[in-house]
Amino acid sequence: MSLDHGRRNALKTLLFASLASSRLARAVAEPGPSRSVVFRARREKLLAAAGKVDPALLAAAVGAAVAGALGEGSPANGFKKIFKPSDVVGIKVNCIAGKGLSPRPTLVGLLSRWLQDAGLPPRNILVWDRTDRELTRAGFEINRGSSGVRIFGTNDEYDWKPREWGPNGSCFPRFLIEDVTALLNVAVLKDHDLAGVSLGMKNWYGAIHNPNKCHEDKCAPFIPHLSAFPLIHDKLRLTVVDAVTGQCHAGPGAAPKWSWPYQGVLASTDPVAVDAVGWGIIEDRRREVGLPSLANEKRAPSWIAAAGKLGLGEADPARIRVEEV
């Protein structure tokens, strides 16, 4: 899996050139709001005391955040701007924590419906994560059949030729290489014991066969470079964060003691900015409940600043605008 020093540097040079070219092309080709705007939709009573979500309020919140992020009056019109009917859209979810701290199937179902309203056939929509087991635990119904939206896990069906990205090399799902042409990242708002927080960019650990090899130095060398890898970076169109329930401590597994009803949704075309805003929300909650800051616990998510330096988006909170919708 290792490469000689000269070849490694050449690959990095090509990667950075590709990133710069891609960002410039998107800035020219995609009119609308700045990529450093995060749209936040919160709805009082979105989450009932019994933990049930109000479907109408959820649709209103997700729809407002997605439409705002894409600069259109409706989420379907927004999807028409960033996806073609011929695209195969992979909706990457994060189901490692099971029900309660995974993207809600109802939220993902809304996104799937709006994609179809935008002209995509159901079979061109693929909801995926690492395994069928994790998806099932989170409430998704597996569908590998010939009709409807596809929902399934990678289940070790990787292309077993490792591809080098920055400080590591990994095998990626065959369908991500051969089938999926565009990505929609659906994350959750939660703490992570090593990375500080786990939001959109950390979600891509579920796209490689060896995430266990990517946690040194609080994940800072790994998360940005994996997010910059062309199989992910060049296909990503939007990040949505299911923040109906957040968790401010003891992640990435579910810890009900530290969960709270944030009752919101975040969306942005800037994957760094949305993670930076999510980090701020978690820090605010930690202060409210008397926990030390992530910096004081020596696990501040330095990978967010590293992603900004790599050119993936805006990491400086002072340069990120949060639009309430």
N, C-alpha and C positions, 0 to 999 in steps of 0.2 A: 504494500500500500504506500510505502514511502517513495519520494521522488528526490532526485539530486537537487542541490541548492539552486543551481542555475535554472533548472526547469521550474522549480517552485516559484522563484521570483518572476519568471516570465509569465506564469499562469496568473499570479497576483496582478501583474501589470495589465494583462488582458482583461481581468475581472473588473478592475477599477475603471478602465477605459469603457468597458461595456456598461457599467453602472452610470457613468457620466453621460454617455450617449443616450441611454434609455431614459434617464431623468429629463434630459433636455427635450427629447422627442415627446414625452408625455406632457411636459409643460406647454409645448407648442400645440400639440394635437388635442389636448383636453381642456377646453375653456371651462370657466366656472370658478368656484371659490378656491382660495389658496389651499395648498396641500397641508398647511400647518394650522388648519381649523379642525377642531373636534366638536362634533354635535352631540349634545347631551339632552336626552328626553327623560324626565322623571315625572311620574304620575302618582299622586297620593292615592292610597288604597289599591294600588296595583297588586300588592300582595296582601291577602287576607290573613287574619290571625291564625287560621288553621293551616297556612302555608300554601293555599291555593291561589293561582294567578287569575285575575279577571281577564278573560280573553279579549274583550273589547279594548280595555286600557292597554293591554300588551300590544295589540295591533296598532293602536294609536301611537304608542311610544316608539316601537321599532320603525314604523312607517315614517314618522317625523324625523327620526335620527338618520335613517338611510336616505330619504329624499333630500334632507338638508345637506348631507355630506356630498351628494352627487349633483347638487345645484338644480334640482327639478322639483316640480310640484307634487309628484307622487313617486313612491319607490319603484313602481313598474317603469315609469318614464326614465327614472334614473338608471335602471338596469339596461334599458334600451341604449343608453349612451355609452355604457362600458362593456356590454356583452353583445355579440352577434348571435342570431338564431342558430348558426352553425357551431358555436362554441360548445365545448363540453366543460361545464363549470363544476369544479370540485369544491364542495363546502367542507372545510376542515374544522372539525369540532374537537373538544378536549374533554374526554369522558373518564379520565383516570380516577376521579373521586366519586363516581357514581351519582345517583340522584341527589339533588339538592345543591351540588356544586359543579354541575356540568351544564352546557347550553341546553336549554329546555327544548324538547322535541316540538312543542307548539311554536316557539320562536323560529326554529329552523324550518318548520313547515310553512310559516308565513313567507320566509325568504324564498322557499321553493315555489310557492304559489305565485309570487310576484315575478320570479324569473320566467315562469310559464306565461304570465300575462305579458311579459316583454317579448314573447315569441319563441322561447326555447322549448323544444319537446321534452316531456318528462324524462325520457331516457338520456337526455343530455345533461342531467343534473345528478351528481354523485355526492352523497353525504358520507364522509369517511373518517375513520380514526385508526388506531393501531390494531384493534382486534374486534371481532364480532362480540366477544364476551363483554368488553367494556361498553360498547354501544348498547347492548341489551340491558346492562345494569343501569345505564343512564335513561332508559325508557324508550330507546329507538327500536323499531321493528326491522329486522334485517330483510333486505330484498335484493336477491341476486337474480330475480326472474327476468322475463323478457318484456315486461311492461311496468310502467310507473317509475317514480324516482328511485334510483338505486341507492341502497344504504348497506354498507358493509365495511369490514375492517381489512387492513392489509394482510393480517394473518400470516406473516413471514413470506408473503409472495413478493419478494424483492427482486430487483435486477441484481444478481450477485456479482456484478462487476463494480467494485468500489469507485466512487468519484471523489476526488480531492476538493475540499473547500476550506480555504484558510488553514486553521490549525489542526484540522482533522480530515478524515475521509470516511465516507459512509455509502451504504447501499440504499437506494430509494425505491419506492413502490413502482412496479412495472406500469400500473395504470397512470401514475403521475408522469411518467416518461412518455408513454405511448398513446395515451387516451386524453387526459385532461389538458385543455388548452388555456384555461383561466381559473383563478382561485378566488374564493371568498372565505376569509378567515373569521371564524366565530369562536371567540374566547370567553373566559369568565374572569371575574374580578376577585383575585385571591392572593394571599400571601404565599411565599415559598421559602422554605427553611434555608436554602442555599443561595438562590438567585435574588432573594428579597421579595420580589413579586413575580407572579406568573400571569401574563396577559396574552397579547397577540403574538409577539415574536417568539416567546418561549413555547408557544403552541406548536412550532415547527419541529420540536424535538420528537413529536409523534410521527414525523415523516421520514425518520431514519432508523436503521436497524440497530444502532449502537448509542442511544442517548446516554447510557451509563458512562460513556467515555467523555462526556461534555459538561462536567460539573465542577472542574477545578477552577480556582480563583473566582468563585461566585458566578460562574458561567460567563464571565465578561469576555473572554477571548472567543467564545463559541457562538453565543446567540446572534451577535451581529453578522458574523461571517456566514453562518447557516442561512440567515434571512437574506443575505446578499447573493446567495448561490442562484444562478440563472433559472434553474428549475422552479424556484420559488419566487424570487424577485421579479422576474420578467412576466410571470403569470398572475401575480397578485393584483387585484383591483380594489379591494375594500376590506377593512377590518371592522367587525361588529363585536362589541363586548356585551354579553349578557350580564348586566349588573343588577338584576332584580334582587338577588341575594349576593352579598359580598362576604369575604372572610378575611379578617385583618391579622390573623396570627395562626401559627401551628399548621400551615399548609406545607405541601400541596394537597395532602389528604383532607377529607372533611373533618372539621372539628366544630360541632354545633355551638359550643361555648363561645366561640369567637366569630360566629356568623351574625349578620345583621341585615335587616331589610332595607337595602339602598333604594330599591324600587325604581331602577333606571336602566337605560341603554345608552351606550356610547357608539359612535360610528365616525370613521374618518378614512380618507384615502392616504393619509400619512401614518404609516405603521409605527413610527417612533413617537410622534406626538400623542397618539391615543394611549400608548403605554405610559408615557410621562404623566398624562392626566390621571390615568388609573392609579399610578403610584401615589400621586398627591392625595387622591381620595382615601387610599388605604392609610397613609400617614395621618390624615385628619381623624380617621376613626380610631387609630391607635392612641392618639392624644385624648380623645373623648373617653376612652375606657381605661386610661392610666397606664398604657404600655409605653416603653421607651421607643424612640425613633429607630428606624432600621439602621441608620448610621451608628447610633449608640450600641446597637446589637452587632455591629461590624458585618452587616449584610445589606448595606444599601445597594440597589441595583445599578452598579457602575456600567453595566452593559448598555444601558439606555444612552448615556453620553457617548460610549464607544460607537453605537449605531449611528448617532448623529455625525460623529467625526468621519465615519465611513461613507457618509452621503446618502443614508437611507431615509432621512427625514429630519425633522426639527426636534431636538432634545431639550432645548432651553425653555423652561416654562414661561419666561418673560416674553418669548417670541411665539407662543402658542395662544391662539384665541379660542375660547370655549363659547360656543353658541348654545344658548338654552332654547329648546324647541318643544 
